[in-house]
């Protein structure tokens, strides 16, 4: 966790150790300014590692890895890109269909970059 950048434990760490949305155990869960989130899940027994990134009202995107090192690097690499994308979006989601369509290319570019 990097306090200098504004990222901190999501929900005061209450999600750690629980089952995540991808079926692994949440080993790291961080949020940024209440609308960005990165959740890292793992299950070493099946070499499963996933990171789900989200922007409230806009995006929920899971990524999958076969080792912890790659997942840990990706977790950190995604932070600045997620911050940059989040800064271009209306907080809480699109206010209209037109607004959603206008930024669809930004969301798509992020998903392609981090797939």
C-alpha positions as a Markdown table, in Angstrom:
| # | Residue | x | y | z |
|---|---|---|---|---|
| 1 | Unk | 0.0 | 0.0 | 0.0 |
| 2 | Unk | 1.3 | 3.4 | -0.9 |
| 3 | Unk | -0.1 | 6.1 | 1.4 |
| 4 | Unk | 1.7 | 8.9 | -0.6 |
| 5 | Unk | -0.4 | 8.3 | -3.6 |
| 6 | Unk | -3.8 | 8.2 | -1.8 |
| 7 | Unk | -4.3 | 4.5 | -2.2 |
| 8 | Unk | -5.3 | 2.8 | 1.1 |
| 9 | Unk | -6.8 | -0.4 | 2.4 |
| 10 | Unk | -10.4 | -0.8 | 1.2 |
| 11 | Unk | -13.0 | -0.9 | 4.0 |
| 12 | Unk | -10.2 | -0.7 | 6.6 |
| 13 | Unk | -9.0 | -4.2 | 5.5 |
| 14 | Unk | -12.2 | -5.9 | 6.4 |
| 15 | Unk | -12.3 | -7.7 | 3.0 |
| 16 | Unk | -8.9 | -9.4 | 3.5 |
| 17 | Unk | -9.1 | -13.1 | 3.9 |
| 18 | Unk | -12.6 | -13.4 | 2.5 |
| 19 | Unk | -13.7 | -14.9 | -0.8 |
| 20 | Unk | -13.4 | -12.5 | -3.7 |
| 21 | Unk | -15.7 | -12.1 | -6.7 |
| 22 | Unk | -13.4 | -14.3 | -8.8 |
| 23 | Unk | -13.4 | -17.2 | -6.3 |
| 24 | Unk | -10.0 | -16.6 | -4.7 |
| 25 | Unk | -9.1 | -15.4 | -1.3 |
| 26 | Unk | -8.6 | -11.6 | -1.1 |
| 27 | Unk | -5.0 | -10.9 | -0.2 |
| 28 | Unk | -4.9 | -7.2 | -1.1 |
| 29 | Unk | -7.7 | -4.7 | -1.5 |
| 30 | Unk | -7.1 | -1.0 | -2.0 |
| 31 | Unk | -9.2 | 2.0 | -2.9 |
| 32 | Unk | -8.5 | 5.5 | -4.1 |
| 33 | Unk | -10.7 | 8.5 | -3.3 |
| 34 | Unk | -13.8 | 6.3 | -2.8 |
| 35 | Unk | -14.4 | 5.6 | -6.5 |
| 36 | Unk | -11.4 | 3.5 | -7.6 |
| 37 | Unk | -10.6 | 0.0 | -6.4 |
| 38 | Unk | -8.1 | -2.8 | -7.0 |
| 39 | Unk | -8.7 | -6.2 | -5.5 |
| 40 | Unk | -6.1 | -9.0 | -5.6 |
| 41 | Unk | -7.2 | -12.6 | -5.1 |
| 42 | Unk | -5.1 | -15.7 | -4.9 |
| 43 | Unk | -5.5 | -19.4 | -4.6 |
| 44 | Unk | -2.0 | -21.0 | -4.6 |
| 45 | Unk | -3.4 | -24.5 | -4.7 |
| 46 | Unk | -4.5 | -23.9 | -8.2 |
| 47 | Unk | -1.9 | -21.3 | -9.2 |
| 48 | Unk | -4.7 | -18.7 | -9.5 |
| 49 | Unk | -4.2 | -15.0 | -9.1 |
| 50 | Unk | -6.6 | -12.3 | -10.2 |
| 51 | Unk | -6.9 | -8.6 | -10.0 |
| 52 | Unk | -10.2 | -6.9 | -10.4 |
| 53 | Unk | -10.1 | -3.2 | -11.0 |
| 54 | Unk | -13.1 | -0.9 | -10.8 |
| 55 | Unk | -14.3 | 2.6 | -11.2 |
| 56 | Unk | -17.6 | 3.1 | -9.4 |
| 57 | Unk | -20.5 | 3.3 | -11.9 |
| 58 | Unk | -18.2 | 2.8 | -14.9 |
| 59 | Unk | -16.0 | -0.3 | -15.0 |
| 60 | Unk | -15.3 | -3.6 | -13.4 |
| 61 | Unk | -12.5 | -5.5 | -15.1 |
| 62 | Unk | -10.9 | -8.8 | -13.9 |
| 63 | Unk | -7.4 | -9.9 | -15.0 |
| 64 | Unk | -5.9 | -13.3 | -14.4 |
| 65 | Unk | -2.4 | -14.5 | -13.8 |
| 66 | Unk | -0.6 | -17.8 | -13.1 |
| 67 | Unk | 1.9 | -16.5 | -10.6 |
| 68 | Unk | 2.1 | -14.0 | -7.7 |
| 69 | Unk | 5.0 | -12.0 | -9.0 |
| 70 | Unk | 3.2 | -11.0 | -12.3 |
| 71 | Unk | 0.0 | -10.2 | -10.4 |
| 72 | Unk | 1.9 | -8.1 | -7.8 |
| 73 | Unk | 3.6 | -6.1 | -10.6 |
| 74 | Unk | 0.4 | -5.6 | -12.5 |
| 75 | Unk | -1.4 | -4.4 | -9.3 |
| 76 | Unk | 1.1 | -1.6 | -9.0 |
| 77 | Unk | 1.2 | -0.9 | -12.8 |
| 78 | Unk | -2.5 | -0.4 | -12.9 |
| 79 | Unk | -2.8 | 2.2 | -10.2 |
| 80 | Unk | -1.6 | 5.2 | -12.2 |
| 81 | Unk | -3.5 | 4.2 | -15.3 |
| 82 | Unk | -6.7 | 3.7 | -13.2 |
| 83 | Unk | -6.2 | 7.1 | -11.6 |
| 84 | Unk | -5.7 | 8.7 | -15.0 |
| 85 | Unk | -8.8 | 7.1 | -16.4 |
| 86 | Unk | -10.9 | 7.9 | -13.3 |
| 87 | Unk | -10.0 | 11.6 | -13.6 |
| 88 | Unk | -11.6 | 11.7 | -17.0 |
| 89 | Unk | -14.9 | 10.3 | -15.9 |
| 90 | Unk | -17.9 | 11.7 | -14.0 |
| 91 | Unk | -17.9 | 10.4 | -10.4 |
| 92 | Unk | -20.5 | 7.7 | -9.9 |
| 93 | Unk | -21.1 | 6.8 | -13.5 |
| 94 | Unk | -22.5 | 8.4 | -16.7 |
| 95 | Unk | -25.2 | 11.0 | -16.3 |
| 96 | Unk | -26.6 | 10.1 | -19.7 |
| 97 | Unk | -26.3 | 7.6 | -22.5 |
| 98 | Unk | -24.5 | 10.2 | -24.6 |
| 99 | Unk | -21.9 | 10.7 | -21.9 |
| 100 | Unk | -21.3 | 7.0 | -21.6 |
| 101 | Unk | -20.9 | 6.7 | -25.3 |
| 102 | Unk | -18.5 | 9.7 | -25.4 |
| 103 | Unk | -16.0 | 8.0 | -23.1 |
| 104 | Unk | -16.5 | 4.4 | -24.3 |
| 105 | Unk | -13.3 | 4.5 | -26.2 |
| 106 | Unk | -11.4 | 5.4 | -23.0 |
| 107 | Unk | -12.8 | 2.5 | -21.2 |
| 108 | Unk | -12.1 | 0.1 | -24.1 |
| 109 | Unk | -8.5 | 1.3 | -24.4 |
| 110 | Unk | -8.0 | 0.6 | -20.7 |
| 111 | Unk | -9.4 | -2.9 | -20.9 |
| 112 | Unk | -7.4 | -3.7 | -24.0 |
| 113 | Unk | -4.2 | -2.4 | -22.4 |
| 114 | Unk | -4.8 | -4.4 | -19.2 |
| 115 | Unk | -6.1 | -7.7 | -20.6 |
